[in-house]
Amino acid sequence: MKHPFKFWRVLPLVVLCVVAAFTMTSCGSDDEPKGIVIDYYLNVEEEFLVNGSTALTARYQNPKTRMQEAIRKVYPTPNATGADEAVFAACEAEYQAYREMYTGYPDHFTCLFRLIRIVKDGSRIKQSDEMRVYVYDINPKATNIED
């Protein structure tokens, strides 16, 4: 006895296949590792303060922001080779320029952050190395300390 083909009998199987296809495919997210890349970032240990407070910081340029811009200027996108010398030179030049720009002001500027070099595999950090510590202590006030 022949059974004629009935579409409604196959419909649940088709729906199951479509749902499985949608759930098992990638939607363009960063699921797959993109390989080893080297990047640089600043780890802030002490935030930018003017006269020991954050109240006046909006009046002046933030040294961390300027340093990040200097890094991205010489190393705009992370790659597998890195650019240690260029990043280090850009950071040193920015550090000196910032100190010279605000030396002699009546306000006391302080900040401390670390330049970190990281090796990433996709979104996972495989290695982290500190390259330099930047201590900003511009226009310190004289203290009267007697022993």
C-alpha positions in Angstrom: 0.0 0.0 0.0 1.4 3.3 -1.0 1.4 6.3 1.3 1.2 9.7 -0.4 3.7 12.3 0.7 2.3 14.5 3.4 4.2 17.8 4.0 2.8 18.2 7.6 4.6 14.9 8.5 8.0 16.4 7.5 7.3 19.9 8.9 8.6 19.1 12.5 11.8 17.7 11.1 12.4 20.8 8.9 11.7 23.1 11.9 14.1 21.1 14.1 16.8 21.3 11.4 16.3 25.1 11.0 16.5 25.7 14.8 19.6 23.5 15.1 21.3 25.5 12.3 20.6 28.8 13.9 21.8 27.7 17.4 25.0 26.1 16.1 26.2 28.8 13.8 28.3 31.8 14.9 26.7 35.2 14.6 29.8 37.1 13.9 30.9 37.4 17.6 34.5 37.1 18.7 34.2 33.4 19.5 37.3 32.2 17.6 40.8 33.3 18.6 42.4 35.6 16.1 45.9 34.6 16.9 48.7 36.0 19.1 48.8 39.8 19.3 50.8 42.3 21.4 49.2 45.3 22.9 50.0 48.0 25.5 47.9 49.6 28.2 48.3 51.8 31.2 47.5 50.4 34.7 46.6 53.4 37.0 47.9 52.9 40.5 47.2 56.4 41.7 44.7 58.6 39.9 45.4 62.1 38.6 45.2 64.6 41.4 45.7 68.4 41.6 46.7 69.5 45.1 45.7 66.1 46.5 42.1 66.3 45.1 40.1 65.5 42.0 38.2 68.8 42.2 40.6 70.7 40.0 41.5 67.9 37.5 39.1 69.1 34.8 41.1 72.3 34.4 44.2 70.4 33.2 44.9 67.7 30.7 44.9 64.2 32.2 48.4 62.6 31.8 46.9 59.1 31.4 44.7 60.2 28.5 47.7 62.0 26.8 49.9 58.9 27.3 47.2 56.6 25.8 46.9 58.9 22.8 50.7 58.8 22.3 50.7 55.0 22.4 47.8 54.8 19.8 49.6 57.3 17.6 52.6 55.1 17.2 50.8 51.7 17.6 47.2 52.1 16.3 46.2 48.5 16.1 47.6 45.5 17.9 49.6 43.0 15.8 51.8 40.0 16.3 55.1 41.8 16.3 54.5 44.7 18.6 56.4 47.9 18.7 58.2 48.1 22.1 60.8 50.7 21.1 58.3 53.0 19.4 55.8 52.8 22.2 58.5 53.3 24.9 60.0 56.3 23.0 56.5 57.8 22.6 55.7 57.4 26.3 59.0 58.9 27.4 58.5 61.9 25.1 55.0 62.4 26.4 56.1 62.1 30.0 58.8 64.7 29.5 56.5 67.0 27.5 53.8 66.9 30.2 56.3 67.6 33.0 57.7 70.6 31.1 54.2 71.9 30.3 53.1 72.1 33.9 56.4 72.8 35.8 56.2 76.2 37.5 52.4 76.2 38.0 51.2 77.0 41.5 49.3 73.7 41.7 50.8 70.3 42.7 50.1 67.5 40.1 50.4 63.8 41.1 49.7 60.6 39.3 51.2 57.1 39.0 50.6 54.5 36.4 52.4 51.6 34.8 53.0 50.9 31.1 52.1 47.2 30.6 52.9 45.1 27.5 50.5 42.1 27.0 50.5 39.2 24.7 47.0 38.0 23.9 45.6 35.0 22.2 42.1 36.1 21.1 40.6 37.7 24.2 42.8 35.8 26.7 46.0 37.4 28.1 48.9 34.9 27.9 51.6 37.1 29.2 51.9 40.5 30.9 55.1 42.5 31.4 55.6 45.8 33.1 57.8 48.1 30.9 58.0 51.3 33.0 56.4 53.1 36.0 55.5 56.7 35.4 55.4 58.8 38.6 54.1 62.4 38.1 55.0 64.6 41.1 55.1 68.1 39.5 55.5 71.2 41.6 55.7 69.5 45.0 55.2 71.7 48.0 58.1 72.0 50.4 57.5 70.4 53.7 58.9 71.4 57.0 60.0 68.2 58.6 62.4 68.3 61.6 63.9 65.2 63.1 
